Structure formats: structure tokens, C-alpha cells
Amino acid sequence: MEPHENVKQSRKNLIINNFIGGVAWAVGATVGLAIIVTILGLILRNINLVPFVGNFVADIINFIIDKRPDLVR
């Protein structure tokens, strides 16, 4: 059977095939994103970026408290 001969499918088969294809795409995208986020998390954990960000935020807070002590009650 040629590919162009398979165009006339019933609506039921068309909807089922598209639904299954959409579910498969969604599962693949979810698994792929989970793998990428996991790898990025491992990389960021190993380069110790969190203490740098924490110190940066602490410096900003201390600067604000030094300049405007009335903000702290």
C-alpha cells in the first residue's frame, strides 16, 4: 500500500492515532526535560555556585541595612 493511499482513514482511527502520538510526544518531552534538569543540577552542585549566590545576597542585604537602618524593625 502506498503512503498516499492511507489518507482516507476513519475519524476514530485518526483521533486515536493522533492522541497516542500526542501522549508519546508529551512523555518523551517530560523524560527529556527531567534528564536535562538532573544533569544541570548535578553540574551546578559540583561547581559550588550556591555559596557564591548566598554571599552576594547577604552583601546586598547588609548594604541596604547599613544605608537604611529604619527598614529593620
VENKATA-V504411 format. One record per backbone hydrogen bond with DSSP energy under -1.0 kcal/mol. NH is the residue of the N-H (numbers start at 1). CO is the residue of the C=O. Records with the same first field share a line. If there is no record, write none. Layout:
NH=CO  CO
This chain:
5=2
6=3
9=7
14=10
15=11
16=12
17=13
18=14
19=15
20=16
21=17
22=18
23=19
24=20
25=21
26=22
27=23
28=24
29=25
30=26
31=27
32=28
33=29
34=30
35=31
36=32
37=33
38=34
39=35
40=36
41=37
42=38
43=39
44=40
45=41
46=42
47=43
49=44
53=49
54=50
55=51
56=52
57=53
58=54
59=55
60=56
61=57
62=58
63=59
64=60
65=61
66=62
67=63
68=64
71=68
72=69
